């Protein structure tokens, strides 16, 4: 190698594809190997075969169908996670049952999911190809986060009469990491929480229901015209943006398919809308995810006198979104996920509950 000559290191990501459909295995293999950085080392037709081949081949990423014979996707995922055989990307059908199982899989440790296209020949196949390639690459770079104890809100948190707004933007790795945050927020928090999780239509409803089961807060999927109240978390609806409108007697949600964004719901759009109304009483939180959605809004929140929190590299599965906020100066606090609930509660305060609440 001559002086000054630079040779780029070429990475090959080794992938195991597991799906009960032989046709889908072939389609996924062909799509992935169109990218020169990806090599499908083998395929599996059921969960048991996927676990056995993962043990032998030690792939970087395993794409795992939710519904498979002999051993289903969730059972295979548990074994793969127990044996640390590779990062798992779930493939889900666009059905209510498929969405619910996928949310469970993400909680169990799959780093992300891709919704399967409707048929073997579909106008969505190009979008599916782009997404699965991007997420396999994200899976190669994803960190396997060791669980840490959550710091509960400290006793003696101050009471406040001024309602605040917390907007959380999160993407890849989000359904697992948000479980380190929302279940530890007290129900008497004097703030409404707006959760923007990048997900397609049909998946945010099951996510909201799962969170509601696990949280002291009330958690609901956002609906147009819904009244905004403290102590409630509103989950942005997949395929729509979540905005806020101010009325004489309070605030209401606006769920709309505009403005068009690459990700809908968009963290930037929701944060900016909330900031317009709550101004310095806005708390922006940006957590794990690819890209930079929300990073610009975090800067604007901080400049307006609001408070901002970015998840640290220590716990972010993908450090893209929080890193972008940090690099632009939009992060006042940089914290691991397990320290975020205590900081949110400290910044918002709690309200005195009356007998009706």
C-alpha positions in Angstrom: 0.0 0.0 0.0 1.5 3.3 -1.1 1.9 6.3 1.3 -1.4 8.1 1.7 -3.3 5.4 0.0 -6.6 4.5 1.8 -8.3 1.1 1.4 -11.9 1.0 2.5 -12.8 -1.9 4.7 -15.6 -3.9 3.1 -18.1 -5.3 5.6 -20.2 -8.4 4.7 -23.3 -8.8 7.0 -24.1 -12.5 7.4 -27.9 -13.1 7.5 -30.1 -16.1 8.3 -33.6 -15.9 6.8 -36.3 -17.9 8.6 -39.8 -18.1 7.0 -42.3 -20.9 6.6 -43.0 -19.9 3.0 -40.4 -21.1 0.5 -41.4 -18.4 -1.9 -40.9 -15.7 0.7 -37.5 -17.1 1.7 -36.5 -16.8 -1.9 -37.8 -13.3 -2.3 -36.1 -12.1 0.9 -32.8 -13.7 0.0 -32.9 -12.2 -3.5 -33.8 -8.7 -2.2 -31.1 -8.7 0.5 -28.3 -9.9 -1.7 -28.9 -7.1 -4.2 -26.9 -5.1 -1.6 -23.2 -6.1 -1.9 -22.7 -5.7 1.9 -25.2 -8.5 2.7 -24.8 -12.2 2.3 -27.6 -14.7 3.2 -25.7 -17.6 4.7 -28.8 -19.9 4.8 -32.5 -20.1 5.2 -34.8 -21.9 7.6 -38.4 -23.1 7.2 -39.4 -23.1 10.9 -38.4 -21.8 14.3 -36.6 -25.0 15.4 -34.5 -25.1 12.2 -33.7 -21.4 12.7 -32.3 -21.9 16.2 -30.2 -24.9 15.1 -28.8 -23.1 12.0 -28.1 -19.9 14.1 -26.1 -22.0 16.6 -24.1 -23.5 13.8 -23.6 -20.5 11.5 -23.5 -17.7 14.0 -25.1 -15.0 11.7 -24.9 -11.3 12.4 -28.7 -10.8 11.8 -31.6 -13.3 11.8 -34.9 -12.4 10.0 -37.6 -14.3 11.8 -41.2 -14.7 10.7 -43.7 -14.4 13.4 -45.9 -17.4 12.3 -43.9 -20.6 11.7 -44.6 -24.3 12.3 -42.9 -26.6 14.9 -41.6 -23.6 16.8 -43.2 -20.2 16.3 -41.3 -17.0 16.0 -41.7 -15.9 19.7 -40.4 -19.3 21.0 -37.5 -19.2 18.5 -36.7 -15.6 19.5 -36.6 -16.5 23.2 -34.0 -19.3 22.5 -32.0 -17.1 20.2 -31.9 -14.4 22.8 -31.0 -16.8 25.6 -28.1 -18.2 23.6 -27.0 -14.9 22.1 -27.1 -16.2 18.6 -27.6 -12.9 16.7 -29.7 -9.8 16.5 -33.3 -10.6 15.4 -35.4 -8.6 12.9 -39.0 -9.8 13.0 -41.2 -10.1 9.9 -44.8 -9.4 10.6 -48.1 -9.7 8.7 -50.3 -6.6 8.5 -53.0 -8.0 10.7 -54.2 -7.2 14.2 -52.9 -10.5 15.5 -49.6 -10.1 13.7 -49.2 -6.6 15.2 -49.9 -7.8 18.7 -47.4 -10.6 18.5 -44.8 -8.3 17.0 -45.1 -5.9 19.9 -44.5 -8.8 22.2 -41.5 -9.9 20.2 -40.0 -6.4 20.4 -40.4 -6.5 24.2 -38.6 -9.8 24.3 -35.6 -8.4 22.5 -36.0 -8.3 18.8 -34.4 -5.0 17.8 -37.0 -4.1 15.1 -39.5 -5.5 12.7 -40.6 -5.2 9.0 -44.2 -5.6 7.9 -44.4 -8.1 5.0 -45.9 -6.8 1.7 -49.4 -8.0 0.9 -48.4 -10.5 -1.8 -45.5 -12.1 -3.7 -45.9 -9.5 -6.4 -46.8 -6.2 -4.8 -46.4 -2.5 -5.6 -44.9 -2.2 -2.1 -42.1 -4.6 -2.8 -39.6 -1.8 -3.6 -40.4 -0.1 -0.3 -40.2 -3.4 1.5 -36.7 -4.1 -0.1 -35.4 -0.7 1.0 -36.7 -1.1 4.5 -35.4 -4.6 5.1 -32.0 -3.8 3.8 -31.8 -0.7 6.0 -32.9 -2.6 9.0 -30.6 -5.5 8.5 -27.7 -3.0 8.4 -29.1 -1.4 11.6 -29.3 -4.8 13.2 -25.6 -5.4 12.4 -24.8 -2.2 14.3 -27.3 -2.6 17.0 -26.1 -3.1 20.6 -27.5 -5.8 22.8 -28.4 -3.7 25.9 -27.9 -5.2 29.3 -30.9 -4.5 31.5 -30.2 -2.1 34.3 -32.4 -1.1 37.3 -34.6 2.0 36.7 -34.2 4.9 39.1 -37.7 5.6 40.4 -38.7 9.2 40.9 -37.3 10.5 44.2 -39.6 11.1 47.1 -40.6 14.7 47.7 -41.0 15.7 44.0 -42.5 19.2 43.9 -46.2 19.9 43.4 -47.0 22.3 40.5 -50.2 23.8 39.2 -48.8 24.6 35.7 -49.3 21.7 33.3 -46.4 20.8 31.1 -46.0 18.7 27.9 -43.5 15.9 27.3 -42.8 14.7 23.7 -40.9 11.5 23.3 -39.5 10.6 19.9 -38.3 7.1 19.4 -37.8 4.5 16.6 -35.6 1.4 16.2 -35.4 -0.4 19.5 -38.2 1.8 20.9 -40.8 -0.7 22.0 -38.3 -2.3 24.4 -36.5 0.9 25.6 -39.8 2.8 26.2 -40.6 0.1 28.8 -37.6 1.5 30.8 -39.4 4.8 30.9 -43.2 5.0 30.8 -44.0 2.3 33.4 -41.9 4.4 35.9 -43.7 7.7 35.4 -46.2 8.4 38.2 -49.9 8.8 37.3 -50.0 12.1 39.1 -47.4 13.7 36.8 -48.5 17.2 35.9 -47.9 16.8 32.2 -49.5 15.2 29.1 -47.1 12.9 27.4 -47.0 12.5 23.6 -45.2 9.4 22.3 -44.0 9.4 18.7 -42.9 5.8 17.9 -42.1 5.2 14.2 -44.5 2.4 13.2 -46.8 1.7 10.3 -50.6 1.8 10.5 -52.1 -1.0 12.6 -49.1 -1.4 15.0 -49.5 1.7 17.2 -52.9 0.6 18.6 -51.5 -2.7 20.0 -48.4 -0.8 21.3 -50.7 1.6 23.2 -52.7 -1.2 24.7 -49.6 -3.1 25.8 -48.2 0.1 27.4 -51.5 0.8 29.1 -51.3 -2.7 30.7 -47.8 -2.0 32.0 -48.1 1.7 33.1 -49.6 3.5 36.0 -50.3 6.3 33.5 -53.2 6.0 31.2 -52.0 5.2 27.6 -54.1 5.6 24.5 -53.6 5.7 20.8 -54.2 9.2 19.5 -57.5 10.0 17.9 -58.5 13.3 16.2 -60.3 15.6 18.6 -59.3 13.8 21.8 -59.1 16.0 24.8 -55.5 16.3 26.3 -55.2 15.7 30.0 -52.3 15.4 32.4 -51.4 11.9 33.5 -52.1 10.5 30.1 -49.8 9.3 27.3 -51.0 9.7 23.7 -49.3 7.4 21.2 -49.1 8.8 17.7 -51.1 6.8 15.2 -49.2 5.0 12.5 -49.4 6.7 9.2 -50.5 10.1 10.6 -49.0 13.1 12.4 -50.0 14.0 15.9 -50.5 17.8 16.4 -52.0 19.9 19.2 -54.6 22.6 19.1 -55.4 25.1 21.8 -59.0 25.9 22.8 -60.7 28.2 25.3 -61.1 25.3 27.8 -57.9 23.3 27.1 -56.2 21.4 24.4 -57.2 18.8 21.8 -55.3 16.4 19.5 -55.2 16.9 15.7 -54.5 13.6 13.9 -53.8 14.3 10.3 -52.0 12.9 7.2 -50.3 16.2 6.6 -47.6 17.4 6.5 -46.2 14.5 4.6 -43.0 13.2 6.2 -40.8 10.2 5.6 -41.8 8.9 9.1 -45.4 9.4 10.1 -45.9 10.1 13.0 -42.9 12.4 12.9 -41.2 13.5 16.1 -40.2 16.9 14.5 -43.8 17.6 13.6 -45.3 16.7 17.0 -42.5 18.5 19.0 -42.9 21.7 17.0 -46.7 21.6 17.4 -46.5 21.1 21.1 -43.7 23.8 21.4 -46.0 26.4 19.7 -48.5 26.0 22.5 -46.6 25.0 25.6 -43.4 27.0 24.8 -41.0 26.9 27.8 -43.2 24.2 29.4 -42.2 21.7 26.7 -39.9 18.8 27.5 -38.4 17.0 24.5 -37.0 13.5 24.8 -35.2 11.8 22.0 -34.4 8.1 22.3 -33.1 5.2 20.2 -33.6 5.2 16.5 -32.1 5.6 13.0 -31.8 9.0 11.3 -32.4 12.4 12.8 -36.1 12.9 13.2 -36.7 15.1 16.2 -33.1 16.5 16.4 -34.0 19.9 14.8 -37.1 20.3 17.1 -35.0 19.5 20.2 -32.7 22.5 19.3 -35.8 24.7 18.9 -37.3 23.5 22.2 -34.0 24.3 24.1 -33.7 27.7 22.5 -37.3 28.5 23.5 -36.5 27.8 27.2 -37.9 24.2 27.3 -35.9 21.3 28.6 -34.5 18.4 26.5 -33.2 14.9 27.2 -31.3 12.6 24.8 -30.8 8.9 25.5 -27.1 8.1 25.9 -25.1 5.7 23.8 -25.0 3.4 26.8 -28.6 2.2 26.3 -29.6 3.3 22.8 -30.0 0.3 20.5 -29.3 2.6 17.6 -27.7 5.9 18.5 -28.7 7.8 15.4 -31.6 10.1 16.6 -30.2 11.0 20.0 -26.7 11.5 18.6 -28.0 13.9 16.0 -29.7 16.0 18.8 -26.5 16.0 20.9 -24.3 17.0 18.0 -26.6 19.9 17.1 -26.7 21.2 20.7 -30.3 20.1 21.3 -29.7 17.9 24.4 -29.5 19.5 27.8 -29.4 16.2 29.6 -27.8 13.0 28.1 -29.0 10.0 30.1 -29.3 6.2 29.9 -32.9 5.1 29.5 -33.2 3.9 33.1 -32.5 7.4 34.4 -35.0 9.2 32.1 -38.2 8.7 34.0 -36.8 10.2 37.2 -35.5 13.2 35.2 -38.9 13.7 33.4 -40.7 13.7 36.8 -38.2 16.1 38.3 -38.7 18.5 35.4 -42.5 18.3 35.3 -43.5 17.9 38.9 -46.7 16.3 40.0 -50.3 17.5 40.7 -52.4 17.1 43.8 -55.0 14.5 43.0 -58.6 15.1 44.1 -61.0 12.5 45.2 -62.5 12.0 41.7 -59.1 11.1 40.3 
